[in-house]
Amino acid sequence: MRPTDQTGLAIILSLVALTLFDAMGLIIKHLANDYSAAQLSAWRNMFGLIPAVIALCSSQAWQINGKRLNLRQWKLALFRGAVVTFAQLCFYLSLGLMDFATASTITYARALFATAMAIPILGERVGWLRWIAVLIGFVGVIMVIKPGGDGFTFYALLPFAAAAFYALVGVTARLFDNDAPSSLVNLYSSIAATIGASLIAYLWGGFIPLATKTDLAWIALMGGFGGTAVLILMISFRMTEQSNLAPFSYFGIPLAFGLGWLFLTKRHGPHYFLERY
């Protein structure tokens, strides 16, 4: 048990982060028809640097340590940023190819991945009650994917891959030194993700100009939601064991369906949503 173990607060923070992530995903779905997944990922990370910098400047732990920007485990922080880049690309691609609720629901398979990864990487011991809770949620994810069914599409593997990448990002958050400020670790990872996503966007076909100022506002909001969610989630990951948080991550599934219903109802009417689900 780490001295920073605060399971109750960690669960609350993780739920707040999941809500912000789903809100971010809805904006990405809205913009996916006009901009590539790689470009949206790059912009999300660029604007996500703003809450990362604000959090660092507001960090009491960082100020106590003399506002140092050096990080002993900087390679690990940059590695997490690279993993985030691939996670985002897979997830954002899926949002452009699939229904929002379906793509978002599949990403919650990360609860199973996180629980499994925590055993070899962190040496956690996972009790059978936690395994049952995680597996019940995973069964729900499999029912959404419907492997082997007529409605199955290989596009479903994109959010599934994103789930594995996001799980790895979460598990490795507990490998950092206790005295390393979460905001500084997050800043390193965010910078790496920004560089990685921008490179992919450039190789993907470059950046196209924004169509309207409204799109700019949506993108700024997307980056703010995503950047804040990542920071909050990282703090929660460092507070307690992964297996304590994993079952609660499935809270995002009904939230995703609720947001999907609101989004589709507003754009196409309630009958459109009912026909698809």
C-alpha positions, 0 to 999 in steps of 0.5 A: 500500500502506497502512502498516497493510497486513497481509493475513495477519492481515486474512484470519484476522480476517475468517474469525473475523468470518464465523463470528460472523456465521453464529452471529448469523444462526442466532439470528435464524432461531430468533427470526424466528417471534416477532419482526419483522425490524425489531425484531430489527435494533433489538435487535441494534444496541442490544446491539451497542453494548456490544462497541463501547464496550468496544472503544473504552475498550480502544483504545490508539490512542484513549487516546493521542489523548486519548480524543477522541470527535470524528471528522473523517469523522463523516458517512461513519461515520453514512452507513455506519451507515445502510447497515448498517440497510438491509442488516440489514433485508433479511437479517433478513427473508430469514432469516424467509422462507427456509432459513438456509443458503440466505439466508446463502449468497446474502449471500456475493455481497458478495465480488463486489460488494466487489471491483467497488466497490473499483475506482471507490471506492478505486481498487484494481487487481484482477488476473485471479486475484482476479477468477477466485476471486471469480467462481467463488464467485459462480457457486456463489451463482447456483446457489443462487438458481436464477434462472428455475428452478421453485424461484426466489423473489423472496425470494432478492433480499433477501439479494442486496440485503443483500450489496450493502449489506454490501459498500458498508459494507466498502469505505467502511471504507478511506476513513477516515484512518489515525489514526482508531481503528477502534473509534471509527468503529465506535461512530459507525456503530453508534449510527447503525444503532441509531437507524435500526433503532429508527425502522424498528421503530417505524414497522413496528409498534412493539416487542412485549414479550419472551416469556421471559428465554431470548429476552432471553439469545438477543437479548443473545448475538445483539447480542454476536456481531454487534457483535463481528463488525462491529468485527473485520471493519472492522479487517480491512477497513482492513488490506488491499485488499478484493480480497485478502479477497473470495475468503476470504469464501466460507468462510462458505458451507460454514459456513452449511450446516454450522450450518444442518444442525445447526440443522435436524437438532436441530429436525426430524431429519436427514431434514428437512435432506436433503429440503430440500437 
